[in-house]
Amino acid sequence: MDIPAMRANFAKAAAVGDEAPLYFYSHLFLSHPATRALFPLSMAHQRDRLFAALGEVVARVDDLDSLVPILQQLGRDHRKFGTVAAHYPAVGASLLATLQHFDDDWNEALARDWTAAYGLVADVMIGAAEESVDQPAWWEAEVVEHERRTVDVAVLRLRPSQELPYEPGQSISVETDVRPKLWRYYSPATAPRADGLLEIHVKAHDGGPVSTALVRRVGVGTVVRLGPPLGHLTLDAESERDVLLVAGGMGLAPLKSIVDHVARTGPPRRVDLFVGARIEEQLYDRADLERLAAEHNWLTVTFAVSADKQSPLEQGDVGGVALQHGPWTNRDAYVAGPAPMVEDTVGRLLAHGVPAERVRSEVFSPSRPSPTLEGEVTE
C-alpha cells in the first residue's frame, strides 16, 4: 500500500470540513437505509466522529503491531451500537465514495489500497466482535449516588447489573435514555471492586449533550448503559517501581483509579499524585484525595493552581510543579488531562530523564473519537 498517497488523499477530504462527513453519511444512508437506525436521531454531535475515526484508523494500517489491538477493542466496543458484520462493507463503500468525490486525482491504485486497508480493518474488528459474543454488548447500571461538586462537575457512582471487567486507567462509554444512541467515554475513578460499584467524574461542556445530561438531568435511580472498556492508560502489572501521577482537569479520574488499585491490591509502592487546575475552586475532588493521603502513608497528594495568585496552594502548571519535587527518573509516570498539559508534562518528564517506555499518557479532549485513538472523549 502507498500509505503516503492514502494519507494525502484523506487530507483532501478532511480539508473541506463538514462537507466530507455530510457526503459520507448521505451516501451511507441512501445506499444502505438500514444503517440509519444505528445512529442518533440528530446527527449534529455525531457527524464527524465515525468519519474521522475511519480515516485515523485506516491511515495507521502500516503499523499493525499497535493498530491490531486498537481495532480489536473497537470491534468489541461497536457491538453496543448493534453493528454486525454485514454493516462493514456498507461503511467501506461510503468511505471510498467520499474519498473519491473530494479528490480529482483519484485513481485505481488508490482505490485498491483503500479497499485493502479497509478490508484489513473490517476483518480484525469483525473477528474480535465474534470472539466476544459470550460477553454483553453493553451493561445496564443504576446511578446510586449523584453528587454535584461544582456548578459543572458531578461525581456519579454506578452499580452495574452484572460484573463489568476493566483495568484501572481504562475508559468506559456511557449512554443514557436522555440522549439515546450518543455514547461518550469516561474513566472510572475507582479500581474494580467486589461489590461492582464504580465512580465516574463528569464535567458538563457547552454543547455537550451527554455530559450536560449526566451532570444536570440524571439522578439517583436512573439507569444508564455502559460499553466495554477501552484504552491503554493502565498500570504496568509487571512493574513494582514507585509511581508518579500527574493529572489536569478531568484527567484525574483514571489516575485516581490507579491509586485505588494500589490501595486495594498492592504491591506496596510509593505514589506521588499531582493535581492541577486553573483556580482552587476547580479542584472538585480535593476532600476525597486528602482523605486518601491521610489513610495511606505511601501516598502524597500535591495540588497546583496556574491562575490563582490568592491561593496558598503551589503555583504554576502542574507539570512544572511536579518536576520541582523530583527526581523521578526511577518512577513509572502516568499523565492525563488536556492536550497542552499532557504534551508539556510528558516533554518535561522525558527531558528530566524518565525513559519514554515508562511514561504513559492520555489526552482528555471533547474532539477525540475514542480513547484508543489519541485520547479520551469527554464532552
C-alpha positions in Angstrom: 0.0 0.0 0.0 1.1 3.5 -0.8 0.5 4.9 2.7 1.7 8.5 2.0 -0.6 8.7 -1.0 -3.5 7.4 1.1 -2.9 10.0 3.8 -2.6 12.8 1.2 -5.9 11.6 -0.3 -7.7 11.6 3.1 -6.2 15.1 3.8 -8.1 16.4 0.8 -11.4 15.2 2.2 -10.6 16.5 5.7 -9.7 19.9 4.2 -13.3 20.5 3.1 -14.5 20.4 6.7 -18.2 19.4 7.3 -18.7 18.6 3.6 -16.9 15.3 3.8 -18.8 13.7 6.7 -22.0 15.1 5.3 -21.3 13.4 1.9 -20.2 10.2 3.7 -23.4 9.9 5.8 -25.6 10.9 2.9 -24.1 8.2 0.7 -24.3 5.6 3.5 -28.0 6.3 4.4 -29.1 6.5 0.8 -27.3 3.4 -0.3 -27.9 1.3 2.8 -31.0 2.8 4.6 -31.0 0.2 7.3 -27.8 1.7 8.7 -29.6 4.9 9.7 -31.1 3.1 12.8 -27.6 2.7 14.2 -27.2 6.4 14.7 -28.9 9.0 16.9 -31.9 10.9 15.6 -29.9 14.1 15.5 -26.5 13.8 13.7 -25.3 17.2 15.0 -22.9 15.7 17.6 -22.1 12.5 15.6 -21.5 13.6 12.1 -17.7 13.9 12.1 -16.9 11.2 14.7 -17.1 8.0 12.6 -15.6 9.5 9.5 -12.6 11.0 11.5 -12.1 7.7 13.3 -12.2 5.7 10.0 -9.5 7.9 8.5 -7.3 7.8 11.5 -7.5 4.0 11.9 -7.0 3.2 8.2 -4.1 5.6 7.9 -2.3 3.6 10.6 -2.5 0.4 8.6 1.3 0.3 8.2 1.8 -0.1 12.0 -0.1 -3.3 12.6 1.6 -4.1 16.0 -0.1 -1.0 17.5 -3.2 -1.0 15.3 -4.5 -4.5 15.7 -5.1 -4.3 19.5 -6.9 -1.0 18.9 -9.1 -2.5 16.3 -9.9 -5.5 18.4 -11.0 -3.2 21.2 -13.1 -1.2 18.8 -14.7 -4.3 17.3 -15.8 -5.5 20.7 -17.0 -1.9 21.6 -19.0 -1.4 18.5 -21.3 -4.3 19.3 -23.1 -1.8 21.6 -24.4 0.1 18.5 -25.9 -3.0 17.1 -23.2 -3.3 14.5 -23.0 -6.6 12.7 -20.6 -8.0 10.1 -23.0 -7.0 7.2 -22.6 -3.3 8.1 -18.9 -3.1 7.4 -19.0 -3.4 3.6 -21.6 -0.6 3.5 -19.4 1.7 5.6 -16.4 0.9 3.5 -18.2 1.6 0.2 -19.3 5.0 1.5 -15.8 5.8 2.8 -14.3 5.1 -0.7 -17.0 7.0 -2.4 -16.3 10.0 -0.2 -12.6 9.9 -0.7 -13.1 9.7 -4.5 -15.6 12.5 -4.5 -13.2 15.0 -3.0 -10.0 14.1 -4.9 -9.7 14.9 -8.6 -6.6 12.8 -8.7 -8.4 9.6 -7.5 -7.1 6.5 -9.4 -7.4 2.8 -9.4 -4.2 2.4 -7.3 -5.8 4.5 -4.5 -9.0 2.5 -4.8 -7.1 -0.8 -4.5 -5.1 0.4 -1.5 -8.1 1.8 0.4 -10.1 -1.3 -0.3 -7.3 -3.5 1.0 -6.7 -1.3 4.1 -10.3 -1.1 5.0 -10.7 -4.8 4.4 -8.0 -5.5 6.9 -9.6 -3.1 9.4 -13.0 -4.7 9.0 -11.7 -8.3 9.3 -9.9 -7.6 12.6 -12.9 -5.8 14.1 -15.4 -8.4 12.9 -13.2 -11.2 14.3 -12.9 -9.5 17.7 -16.6 -8.9 17.9 -17.4 -12.6 17.1 -14.9 -13.8 19.7 -16.7 -11.7 22.4 -20.2 -12.9 21.8 -20.2 -14.5 25.2 -19.8 -11.1 26.8 -22.6 -8.4 26.9 -22.6 -5.8 24.2 -23.3 -3.3 26.9 -24.2 -3.3 30.7 -27.0 -1.6 32.5 -26.0 0.3 35.6 -28.1 2.2 38.2 -27.0 5.6 39.5 -26.8 5.0 43.2 -25.2 8.4 44.1 -25.1 11.7 42.2 -23.1 14.5 43.8 -22.6 17.9 42.3 -19.1 19.1 43.2 -19.2 22.4 41.3 -21.6 24.1 39.0 -20.5 22.0 36.1 -18.9 18.9 37.7 -20.7 15.8 39.1 -19.4 12.6 40.6 -21.6 9.6 39.9 -21.4 6.2 41.5 -22.9 3.4 39.4 -23.9 -0.2 40.2 -23.8 -2.4 37.0 -26.4 -5.1 36.8 -23.6 -7.7 36.3 -19.8 -7.8 36.5 -18.1 -5.3 34.2 -14.4 -6.2 33.9 -12.0 -3.4 33.3 -8.5 -2.3 34.3 -7.7 0.8 36.3 -7.0 3.6 33.9 -9.3 2.3 31.1 -12.3 4.2 29.9 -16.0 3.1 29.6 -18.6 4.6 27.3 -21.9 5.8 28.8 -25.3 6.2 27.2 -28.5 7.5 28.8 -32.1 7.5 27.6 -32.0 11.3 27.9 -29.6 11.2 24.9 -30.2 7.9 23.2 -27.5 6.5 20.9 -25.0 9.1 22.0 -22.1 7.4 23.8 -19.3 9.3 25.5 -16.3 7.9 27.2 -15.4 8.4 30.9 -12.7 6.8 33.0 -13.8 5.1 36.2 -12.1 6.8 39.2 -12.2 3.5 41.1 -10.5 0.2 40.6 -12.7 -2.9 40.2 -14.4 -3.8 43.5 -16.1 -6.9 44.8 -19.5 -5.0 45.0 -19.1 -3.9 41.4 -19.6 -0.1 42.2 -17.7 2.3 40.1 -17.3 6.1 40.1 -17.1 8.4 37.2 -16.4 12.2 37.1 -18.3 14.2 34.6 -17.9 17.9 33.5 -20.7 19.5 31.6 -19.4 21.2 28.5 -21.2 23.8 26.4 -22.8 22.0 23.5 -22.1 18.6 25.1 -25.4 16.7 25.2 -24.3 13.7 27.2 -22.1 15.4 29.7 -24.8 18.0 30.4 -27.4 15.3 30.8 -25.2 13.3 33.2 -24.5 16.4 35.3 -27.9 18.2 35.3 -30.6 15.7 34.4 -29.6 12.3 35.6 -30.2 11.4 39.3 -30.2 8.6 41.8 -32.2 5.7 40.4 -31.5 6.5 36.7 -30.4 3.5 34.7 -27.6 4.1 32.2 -25.8 1.8 29.8 -22.0 1.2 29.8 -19.9 -0.1 26.9 -16.9 -2.4 27.0 -13.7 -0.9 28.4 -11.1 0.8 26.1 -7.8 2.5 26.4 -4.2 1.9 27.3 -3.6 4.1 30.3 -3.3 1.1 32.6 -0.9 0.3 35.4 2.1 -1.8 34.4 1.3 -5.1 36.1 4.8 -6.3 35.7 6.4 -3.3 37.4 7.0 -2.8 41.1 8.5 0.6 40.6 7.2 3.6 42.5 4.6 5.7 40.6 4.3 9.4 39.6 0.8 10.5 38.6 0.2 14.0 37.1 -3.4 15.0 36.4 -5.1 18.0 34.9 -8.8 18.7 34.9 -10.9 15.6 34.4 -7.8 13.5 33.8 -7.8 12.9 37.5 -10.3 10.1 37.2 -8.1 7.4 35.6 -5.2 8.3 37.9 -7.3 8.1 41.0 -8.3 4.6 39.9 -4.6 3.6 39.9 -4.3 5.0 43.4 -7.3 2.9 44.4 -5.9 -0.2 42.8 -2.6 0.2 44.7 -4.6 0.6 47.9 -6.7 -2.5 47.3 -4.2 -4.9 45.8 -0.6 -3.6 46.1 2.2 -4.3 45.8 3.2 -1.6 48.3 4.9 1.2 46.4 5.3 4.9 46.7 2.7 7.0 44.8 3.0 10.8 44.3 -0.1 12.4 42.8 0.0 15.9 41.4 -3.4 17.5 40.6 -3.6 20.8 38.7 -6.3 23.3 38.0 -6.5 27.0 37.0 -8.1 28.1 40.2 -8.5 26.4 43.6 -12.3 26.1 43.3 -11.9 23.8 40.3 -10.2 21.1 42.5 -13.5 19.3 42.8 -12.2 16.1 44.4 -9.8 17.7 46.9 -11.5 16.5 50.0 -11.5 12.8 49.0 -7.9 13.0 47.8 -6.8 14.5 51.1 -8.7 11.6 52.9 -6.8 9.0 50.8 -3.5 10.7 51.6 -4.3 10.7 55.3 -5.2 7.0 55.2 -2.2 5.8 53.2 1.3 6.7 54.2 2.7 5.6 50.8 0.6 8.3 49.0 1.4 12.0 48.7 -1.1 14.4 47.0 0.0 17.8 45.8 -2.3 20.4 44.4 -1.2 23.2 42.0 -3.0 26.2 40.5 -1.9 28.0 37.4 -4.1 31.2 37.6 -4.9 31.8 41.2 -2.4 34.0 42.9 -4.5 34.3 46.0 -4.4 30.6 46.7 -2.0 29.2 49.3 -1.5 26.1 47.0 1.6 25.6 44.9 1.6 28.0 41.9 2.3 27.0 38.3 1.5 24.5 35.7 1.1 21.1 37.3 3.8 19.5 35.2 6.3 22.1 36.2 5.3 21.8 39.9 5.7 18.0 39.7 9.2 18.4 38.3 10.2 20.7 41.2 9.5 17.8 43.5 11.7 15.3 41.7 13.8 13.4 40.8 11.5 11.0 39.1 13.9 9.0 36.9 13.2 5.8 38.7 9.4 6.1 38.5 6.7 4.8 36.3 4.9 8.0 35.2 1.2 8.4 34.2 -0.1 11.7 32.8 -3.8 12.6 31.9 -5.5 15.8 31.2 -6.0 18.4 28.4 -3.7 18.2 25.4 -1.5 21.2 26.2 -0.9 20.0 29.7 -0.2 16.4 28.7 2.2 17.5 25.9 4.0 19.9 28.3 4.3 17.4 31.1 5.4 14.5 29.0 8.1 16.7 27.4 9.3 17.8 30.8 9.5 14.2 32.1 11.4 13.0 29.0 13.9 15.9 29.3 14.2 15.1 33.0 15.4 11.6 32.1 12.4 9.4 32.6 12.6 6.7 29.9 9.9 7.0 27.2 8.7 3.5 27.7 7.9 4.3 31.3 5.7 7.3 30.5 2.1 6.6 29.7 -0.4 9.4 28.8 -3.9 10.1 27.8 -5.4 13.2 26.3 -8.8 14.2 27.6 -10.5 16.2 24.8 -14.0 16.6 23.5 -12.8 16.3 19.9 -11.4 12.7 20.0 -13.4 9.8 18.6 -12.3 7.3 21.3 -9.7 6.7 24.0 -7.9 4.2 21.7 -7.3 7.0 19.1 -5.0 9.5 20.7 -7.2 10.4 23.6 -10.4 10.4 25.6 -13.8 11.5 24.6 -15.3 13.6 27.4 -17.6 16.3 26.3 
